[in-house]
């Protein structure tokens, strides 16, 4: 560890440290919400009160949504291919 005797450098280092601390404090206060503003805790409480069959359906819907997004990110979704096939006369 190198200590500096330059007062300006020490002040800059202190300011950088304070910015880092502020940033970390702000990150610690981020709440996870859905598009409607419900917190994750509210959603989990609602899920826990659902009947078992409704929970299964909800989980299946979520899994399907995640799979669609993964295929889209990977470029392996076939929706674009189907559109192109229809226009080109292919089956």
C-alpha positions, 0 to 999 in steps of 0.5 A: 500500500502506497501512502501519498503526501500530496493533499490534493491526491488525498482529497481526490481519493476521499471523494472517490471513496465517498462516491463509492459508498453512496453508490453502494448504499443506493444499490442496497435500497433497490426493491425488486418490483414487477411492471405494476410496481408490486414488490417481489414479497407481495407476489410471493405472498399471493403465490403462497395463497394460491391453490396447488393447481393454480400454482402449477399453472402459474409456474408452467406459464412462467417457465414457458415465458422464460423459454421463449425469451431464451430462444429469442436471445439465442436466436433459435426462436422460429417465429421469424422463420415461420413468417419467412416461410409463409411469404416464400411459399415454403411449408 
